[in-house]
Amino acid sequence: MTQKSVSGAASRPGNFRRAASKVAVFIICLMPLAWVIWLAFTPGVGGSGLGPNPQEFLNRFLGDWALRFLLIALAVTPIRMLLRWNWVFRFRRMLGLYAFFYVSLHLTSYVVLDKQFFWDEIWSDIVKRTFITVGMASFVMLIPLAVTSTAGMVKRLGANRWRRLHQIVYLIAPLACLHFFMMRKGVQLEPMIYAGIATVLLMIRIWHRFRSRPGAG
Amino acid sequence: MLIRKPRSNEIRPSEITPRHVFENRRQFMTGVGMVGLGAIAGGSLGGLLAPETASAATTLATIKNDKYTLAGLGEAAPTDKVVASTYNNFYEFGTGKGDPADNSKDFQPLPWTVTVDGAVENPGTYDFDDLINPHQLEERVYRFRCVEAWSMVVPWVGISLGEVIRRLGPTSNAKYVAFETLYDPERMPGQNRSPIPWPYVEGLRMDEAMHDLSLLTVGMYGEVLPNQNGAPIRLIVPWKYGFKSIKSIVRISFVEDQPPCTWNIANAREYGFYSNVNPEVDHPRWSQAKERIVGTGIFAERRKTEMLNGYADQVGSLYDGMDMSKYY
């Protein structure tokens, strides 16, 4: 925040670059969605580029990207800690909101395309299937984080309370990884890669905290 | 155990036209009761084809089994052939649905042998041709229901497993039939990882194996089985979830005790020995009440799954008095 005011208002080109970089990241983050929409309108095996089981393809695709954005957003702070690239910080909110955006689409595709609004089936899924319970829990916990992502909300809550609230993400990320791991049959490599990345991102924080505050145990 | 190496100039069994094809050659040429015009008995006349042609889809000479037809299933059309051969599970070639088709391109199924052992009068290592050729290939359209709640309608080509078993002559000690898939990580790259234990093993109770529905399958859509669908020889047990229909079989054992099954070893809570299709018994992670017929589009309604996949009137009596939710 401080370097913003230092380099800030005086230099117009700096402002422009910041705004342009935000627009660029915004558009890049939309690429997965654009790609899957493109596929839906491309001919392919089983009707479209989404393949023979388009509901499954779409749902997994959106779930994959929700998890990826969640991990990318979680990587911002460690990158700042380790590489001192302070500029990445300005994308953190957008990346977090994109995680929420893709997980909302993931859930929507499940309700609309997979379950076709059979609410009784959806309810019994949530109650009976642990991996769906876990996935739904992490979605529900993301809602307050998305809602309080605005600058106004940070001010209203106060920085400390806001930070404490947003630490729920340290629970959300492992749960999201667990959801993915439990969804797959057998012991598969891919979910473990995501879980491994999440673990590393959380461990860096812990390590950094101990290093910067040696007294606090 | 007898393995005979053929001399190089010898006519291989695979090159001999089966008697039933020869004797019915007029019918064969007019295509009555046969699939495909000028059909070549693949595997049987494979030697007459140029190697390039032989490795591509090879048409099989089959008769249609009137008991198991598309109309009998109440379906207008089978699942698209491309869908059935590009969307499936075969972890030996990777865990993604497209992996089997992508990673099995170089797989050479022939020559192939199947070892028969255990409580049986005619044990030995059988060449693929010796196992298949004494029998009439028939086409049967079955509904294929995956445990993952999707299904297909597939015209399989194969021979009655029961007839093969009768020929092999199980002794009175044979209560179950166990099957084993090839384990060869160099040819099956998915076996370099271990999402499930290798080799893949499956089993049936003897009366299940002897049932008319059980098909030892060598083809689909009138053609030789694609590598990704379990070439050159696989099982199809249509009233059970797809994973019971073991692929690329190298061993058939007749045993006294219930044999181990791969998915049951991997996760006993989710997969039992029987694995009969049952809309009333949920998989712990999803409902089995409905199924998505793959290839029907993004807004297609799901189909209600039938008890024993719609074959209850034929195989239901095998499970009389058995608690299907306990023996899932």
Interface residues (C-beta under 8 A of the other chain):
Chain A: A40 V45 G46 G47 S48 L50 G51 P52 N53 P54 Q55 E56 L58 L113 Q116 E121 S124 D125 K128 R129 T130 F131 I132 M182 M183 R184 K185 G186 V187 Q188 L189
Chain B: D80 V82 V83 T86 Y87 Y91 T95 K97 G98 E148 W150 R193 S194 P195 I196 A266 N267 D282 P284 R285 W286 S287 A289 R292 V294 G295 G297 I298 F299 E301 R302
